Amino acid sequence: MGGAAAPGLFRRTVAIAALAALFLAALGRFRAALALTLGAAVAIVSVRWLSDLVGRLQASAPGATARFDWKLGLKAVSRYAVAGVVLYMAVRNLPDEIPWLLAGCSVAVVAVVIDEVRGRRGESGGHRTA
């Protein structure tokens, strides 16, 4: 996802959201699929922006200053504006599908949890410890 994000996390997040939306659409729940997709889009944009922010704020060398400029501030304002408008419109137009909107907003968290579980299994060699 950029900067500090784990490799493949972006693809995993998109895949989870797409599978969930396709499942809902296959069940004929098109409004729920739309709400989930909108929530996932907001989550994905947020994670990408936060990853970029962490990458910029990390000093590249000891004693170097973090790179913070007006472009980063503009990105922050525009991210919040876009996320706010999308979420407002989704809540306003899909009031019965708010649980699915929240599920979509949580898809990035699910992808991170999957990464952590896979990472811990890899560290323990796939064996459970008592």
C-alpha positions as a printed Julia matrix, in Angstrom:
130×3 Matrix{Float64}:
   0.0     0.0    0.0
   2.94    2.26  -0.06
   5.32    3.5    2.66
   4.99    1.35   5.75
   2.3    -1.08   4.66
   3.06   -4.78   4.33
   3.45   -6.09   0.78
   0.24   -7.54  -0.56
  -1.95   -5.86   2.02
  -3.56   -3.62  -0.58
  -4.37   -6.57  -2.84
  -5.69   -8.59   0.09
  -7.93   -5.72   1.23
  -9.35   -5.24  -2.26
  -9.85   -9.0   -2.67
 -11.75   -9.33   0.62
 -13.99   -6.38  -0.24
 -14.61   -7.66  -3.78
 -15.45  -11.17  -2.59
 -17.84   -9.87   0.05
 -19.54   -7.51  -2.42
 -19.84  -10.26  -5.03
 -21.32  -12.6   -2.44
 -23.92  -10.02  -1.46
 -24.69   -9.27  -5.11
 -25.09  -12.99  -5.82
 -27.68  -13.1   -3.03
 -29.51  -10.21  -4.69
 -28.52   -7.71  -1.98
 -27.3    -5.02  -4.38
 -27.82   -2.1   -2.0
 -25.87   -3.94   0.7
 -23.1    -4.69  -1.81
 -22.97   -1.01  -2.77
 -22.79    0.06   0.89
 -20.02   -2.44   1.58
 -18.1    -1.29  -1.49
 -18.38    2.37  -0.5
 -17.19    1.62   3.03
 -14.3    -0.44   1.7
 -13.29    2.34  -0.69
 -13.13    4.8    2.2
 -11.09    2.32   4.27
  -8.66    1.62   1.43
  -8.08    5.31   0.74
  -7.57    5.92   4.46
  -5.03    3.13   4.81
  -3.12    4.26   1.73
  -3.02    7.83   3.03
  -1.92    6.75   6.5
   0.79    4.56   4.98
   2.04    7.51   2.94
   1.96    9.71   6.04
   4.01    7.24   8.07
   6.49    6.92   5.21
   6.93   10.69   5.03
   7.21   11.2    8.77
   9.87    8.53   9.21
  13.3    10.05   8.97
  15.26    8.39   6.18
  18.61    8.79   7.93
  19.68    9.45  11.53
  19.42   13.17  12.22
  17.3    13.84   9.12
  14.06   15.72   9.53
  10.7    14.33   8.57
   9.3    15.54   5.24
   6.1    17.45   5.89
   4.96   19.99   3.34
   1.82   21.69   2.13
   1.06   18.84  -0.3
   0.73   16.42   2.59
  -1.62   18.82   4.38
  -3.69   19.23   1.22
  -3.9    15.44   0.86
  -5.1    15.17   4.46
  -7.82   17.76   3.98
  -8.95   16.28   0.68
  -8.95   12.75   2.11
 -11.2    13.78   4.97
 -13.43   15.76   2.63
 -13.85   12.86   0.19
 -14.33   10.29   2.96
 -16.86   12.54   4.68
 -18.86   13.15   1.53
 -18.87    9.46   0.56
 -19.91    8.33   4.03
 -22.55   11.06   4.33
 -24.06   10.2    0.96
 -24.0     6.49   1.76
 -25.74    6.97   5.1
 -28.23    9.38   3.57
 -29.1     7.18   0.57
 -28.67    3.71   2.08
 -29.94    4.08   5.67
 -30.98    0.43   5.94
 -27.52   -0.77   4.92
 -25.4     0.99   7.56
 -24.15   -2.33   9.03
 -22.77   -3.24   5.6
 -21.21    0.21   5.27
 -19.45   -0.33   8.6
 -18.39   -3.81   7.49
 -16.82   -2.26   4.4
 -15.03    0.32   6.55
 -13.59   -2.59   8.56
 -12.21   -4.55   5.61
  -8.7    -3.11   5.99
  -8.66   -4.2    9.63
  -9.66   -7.71   8.6
  -6.79   -7.79   6.07
  -4.3    -6.68   8.74
  -5.59   -9.35  11.16
  -5.18  -11.99   8.45
  -1.6   -10.8    7.88
  -0.86  -11.02  11.61
  -2.35  -14.49  11.95
  -0.39  -15.71   8.94
   2.78  -14.09  10.28
   2.42  -15.68  13.71
   1.78  -19.09  12.2
   4.93  -18.67  10.12
   6.98  -17.77  13.22
   5.76  -20.8   15.16
   6.33  -23.16  12.25
   2.63  -23.92  11.97
   2.56  -25.71  15.35
   0.34  -24.7   18.21
   1.92  -24.05  21.56
   0.27  -24.83  24.87
